[in-house]
Each structure stands twice: as C-alpha cells, then as structure tokens.
Amino acid sequence: MTSSSGTSRVTPLPLCADAHETPAAVIEQLSGVLIGKHHTVKLAFACLIARGHLLIEDVPGVGKTTLARALGVSLGLDWTRVQFTNDLLPADILGVSVFDRDSASFHFRPGPVFTSILLADEVNRAPPKAQSALLEAMEERQVSIDGETHALPDSFFVVATQNPTEQLGAFPLPESQLDRFLVGITIGLPDAATECELLEHGDRRATLDTLEPCTSPEQLKRWSEQAESVHVDSKLIHYIQALLAATRDDGRYGHGLSPRAGLALLRLCRTWAWLDGRDHLLPEDVQAVFPAVAGHRLTGSVASGQEAAADVLARVSCP
C-alpha cells in the first residue's frame, strides 16, 4: 500500500511450509532476482546478518531497489519504502506528535521508520536535514521526538539506495552518516550474457511478487549470534588494525577509518567466514569484505572508494 507521501509498508507473508531455513537458500533466492551478481548479493545478506545497514550506490536502472525489496521479502521481515525527495521533512520519516482535543494531550503517530527494514530509496535526493533524521535510528535503534524516546524493532535495518553524487539534484551524505552504513556496494551493469537473458525474459522485478520468505526473524537472530562466535586469531586482529592505521596515515583519506568502522569490519569478517561454513577467520575473509566496508567511508563514493580500499589492501602485508 502506498500513501501520497511516497511511503509504502509491506507486511511479510508466512514462511512457506517447504522453505529451507538456510543462508544458502536466501542467497540462492536473491541471486535469482539479481542474476549474475552473486558476490554483491552475498555481501548484502552478510551485512544484515552482521546487524549493519546497507548502502547501495549506482546509476538508475541497474536493480538497486529490486535488491533491497528482495532482501525484505526473503528475510521474512516487514519493510517500508520511503521515496526520498527534496521536499521530505524529518517528520515524514520519524513521525509527529498530534494534539487530541478530546484528551487535551499530544499523541505520537509513528512514522515509516518504525519497521524492521526501512528502504530509503534515493536517500541522497533529500536535503541534509531529512537525511540526518536517520542518524539516531541507525546508531541506537531508537528515535527521540519532543523529549521522548521511542524504541525501534530489534531487527531494524536501513537499506538505502543512492545515485552517484555527480548527478543533478543529489546531496552528498555527510561523513557521520556514511560511517553508520556497515557496507557500501555497487551493482554495476550486467555482462553481455546476463543482459541478453534480461532482454529475453523481461524485467526481474516481476518475480518479486512470487517470492516467499526463506527464513524468519527468529532464525535471522540466531544466525547473527552464531556468526559472532567465529574465532579470530590475534594475528588477524593486528592485520585489521594495520589496515585501519594505513587509511589514517594516508593523507588522501582525511582522518581515515574510525574505530567504529574497525568494529564493523570485524563483525562482517566473522559473518563472511560463517557463511562459508567455518568457525575461524582467514585473511581471505578480511580481503573479501574490506572494500565494501571501507570504500564509502574513505571517499564518500562507493565506486571510487572501493578502488582506494583495494590500494590499501595492496600496501598492507598479510599475516
């Protein structure tokens, strides 16, 4: 259902009886929607298991919103879509207190942020004041309105899409907000074979209406707890710290990666190892996810930032 303000809320369907509640089942379903992008799909799924927020940056028409919607359906979570525009107000996201004449008091009406997955579509089309409305929600899973704090669901995630900042009408996200996104990914154009398949069989968005949940919120929470138990050797801790230090010592990247980014990187590394069926971390896990964690934090752009992150990886010795 879509309101005039550009907000739509979707309640999840019941888990299908024959669904296999495994991470592989979720990744397989997502890969069927965004074909030819297995690594990107795995990163997006790993981000949510690691209890992080996801930023998807690319030109229009490559499947950003389709992937975000598929994540919400596949994980069995209720999700709400908000189209960010240049006239969006913080109250349009968070909610507003309304005066009730009968009781002579104010009552809070929750906004679309009160959901499990908030799809912030084209988040950098909104002015900074509207963007900043998400800061507290993303960091603390709560919002403060008129001096009162309102808790968000424990499973609250933000999946935001943004267009390249050089496009007209885009407002670059501030560093404080970029740092709250655990993962930044680009989808990119499909290869020739994949594009031919799309042209032959039609828009993959049509398949979204046929998707069923592959897991439940309770199972997703258990997966997150299991991923947190992955063992990390002290040598790999020092490797991760060396990567963080390298970004700070390089004058091209301002202050470099924050300690919060380091903790986020470690969480995602553990999740990546867990998805591969291991109970311990390898250097390859760090190298696989580092560009997705560091890229948007280093340059403000996912695409150029991933190149910068690859350069940092090349300069830091692996244990």
N, C-alpha and C positions, 0 to 999 in steps of 0.2 A: 504494500500500500504506500502511495507517495502523496505527500502533502504539498501545498502550494509553495512551501518554503524550500523545497528541494530535498526533503528528508524522507527516507523510506525505511521502514522497520520490518524485519523478517524474522518470524519465529521458526525454529528448526523443526523438521519433521522427525517422527520417532525413528530410532535406529532400526534399519531393516533387519529382519529376522536372520537372514543368511549372511550378514556382513561379518567380515573377519576383522576383528579389532586389533590390527597390527599396524605399525608405522608403514610397512611396505604397502599395505592396502591403500592408505591415504596418499602416499606418494604416487602410486600407480594411477589412482583416480585423477589426481591433479595433473599428472603427465598426459592423461588422455584429453584434458581440456586445453592445456598449453603444450601442444606437441612440439617435440624437438628441443625442449628446454629442461631436461632432467635435472641438471645441476642447479639451475635457478629455482626450480620447484622445491628441490631438497633444501636449499638454503632458506626459502620462505617458511617451510614446515619446521625446520630446525629452530628458526627464530622464535616461533610461537611456543614450541616445547620448552625452550630456554626462558620463557616468560619475558620476551622482549617485544619491542614494537618494530614494525617493518615499514621501510620507505622504498617505494618503487618509482624510479625515475626513468622516463623515456619520452620519446615523441608520441603524439596521439596516434591511436590506431594499432598498437602492437600487442595489446592484451593486458594492460596493467589492471584495469578494473575487473576484467574477466577473471584473472588470477585471484584478486582479492575476494571476489564474491565466491569463487570456488572453494577458497580456504574456509570461509564461514560455513558453507553448507557441509563440506566434508568433515569438519570437526564437530558437527552436531551442536554448534553454538548459535544463539540468537545474535543477529547482527543488524546494524543500522547504517544506512548510507546517507552521508551529508555531502551535497554538492557545494564546495567552497566557491564563493563568488566575491566580487569586490565590494558588495554591499552587505556581506554577512556580519552579524554582530555577535559578541560573546554570548549573549542571552539565547541566541538561536542554537547554540551548541550546548550550553550548560543548563539552561532553564531559567526560570524567573519566578519571583515571589509576587503573587496576585492577591489583592485585597478582597476579602469576602465580607460583603456588607452584613450578611446575616449574623456572622460571628464577630464582626468588627475586628478581624485579625487578618494577618497575612498568611497565605498558604503557598508552599513551594510547589511549583509544577516542574518536574524533572524534564530536562532536555534530552536530545538524542544520545548524549554521551553516556547515559545510563543503560548500557548494553554490554554484552560480552565482547563483541568485535565491532569497533567503530571504523567504518570505511570512510576515510576523509578523502574524498575524490578531488583531485587537483588542488591540494592543500595550499600551494603557493599562489593560487589565484586570489586568495583572501588577503586583506591588509594585515599588517603585523599585530594589531590589537585583537583581531579574531584568531590569528594563529596562536597567540600567547594564552588564549583561553584553555588550551590543551596542556600547558606546562605542568600544572599541579596534578592533573588527572594522569598524565603519563608517568610522572615520578612517584606519586604516592597512592595512586588508585583511589583518589577522593577529590571532591571539589568543595570550595568554600564559597557560600553565597550569603550575603547580608550577615556576616559574622557567624554563620552556622556551617558545620562541616557535614557533608553527605558522602557516605562511603559508596564506592562503585563495586560492581561484582568482582570477586576474587580472580575471575578469569578474564578481566578486562584487558583487551589488546587494541592498539591502534594500527590499522593498516592504511597507510597514506600513499596516495599517488601524487606525483608532481611532474610538471612539464619542465623541460630544460629552461634554466633561468634566463637565457638569452631571448626567449620568445616574448612577444608583446603581452603585457598585462600580467606578468609574473613578478611576485615579490619574493626575493630570496629568503629562505628560512634562517633565523638567527642561529648562532653557534650553540646557544643554550638549548635550543630545541633539537638541532641536529644531533647533539650529544645524547639525547633521550631515545633516539632510534637505535636499537641494537644492530640492525642490519640494513644496509642500503644496497639495492640490486638494480640492474638494468635488464630488460628483456631482450632488446635488440630485434633486428629484422630476421625473419626466418630464412633458412637456407633455401636453395632452389627447389629441392625435392619436397620440403615441407610446405613451401608456398604453393607448389603445384597441387599438393593434397588439399590445401585450404580452398584453392580455386575450384577444385573438382567436387568437394563435398560440402562446401559452404561454410558460413561463419560458425565457429565453435561456441559462440555464446548461446546458440540454440540448445546445446547439450546441458546448460546449467539447470534447465527446468526438469531434467531427468535424473539429476544427481541425488543420491541419498547419503545420509551421514555414514561415515565409515568407522566412527568411534563416538564416544560420549565424553562429556565434560569431566566425569569422574575418572575415566581412563586416561584422559589427557593429563590430569593432575598426577596420576600415578606414574606416567611416563616422565614427567618433569622431575619427580622425586628420584626415579631410577637413574636418570641422566646425571643428576647432581652427585651420585655416588661413584662416578667414574674416577679412578685413581690417577693422580697427576704427580709424576716424579719431580723431585726438586730441580733437576737439570732443565726440565721443561718450564718450570716456574721462572728460572733465570733467563731462559730463552725469550719468554714472553716479555719479561721486564726489559730485556735488551732491545726488543722491538719498540717498546714504548719510549725508551730513552732515545733511540735513534730518531724518532719523529720529533722529539723535543730539541735535539741538538741540531737539527736541520732548519736553518733559518727560513726556508721556503714555506714552512707549515705553521707559522705563528708559534703558539705555545705547545703544539703537538698534541698527542693523545692524553686525556685526563686519566686519573686513577679509576674513575667510573668506567671509562672505556676499557681499561685493562681488566676489570672485574667482568664486564660484559663479554670481552673476548674469551676469557677463561670459561665462562658458562657455555658459550656457543661451541668452543672446542670440545668440552665434555659431551655436549649433545651430539656433535658430529661423530665422535668416537662411538657413542652409544648406538646411534643409528646404523653404524657399520658392524654392530654386534660385538664390540669389545668393551672390557671393563677397565681399560687403561688407555692413556693418551699417548699418541705418537707425534713426532714432529710434523708429519704429513697432515695431521688434523689441523694444526696451527696454520700451516701454509695454505690449506684449502679454504679457510674461513677468514683469514686476516684481511684480505682486500675488501670483503663485504662489511667488516666491522669498522675498518679504518678509513676507507675511501671517502665517504661523505663527511667524515669528521675533519679530514685533512684539508680539503679544498672547498667544501660546500657543495660540490657536484659529485654525484655518484660515478659518472663515467670517467672524468679526469682524475678523480680521487683514487680509483682502483689502479690506475697506472702509477700513481705516486706510491701506493701501498706496495705494488709489485717491485718498485725500485728499492723500497726499504727492506723488503724480504731478501732481495739480491745482495744487499750490503751487510746484513747481519748473519754471522756464522750460525749454523745449525748444530746443536749438541750431538 
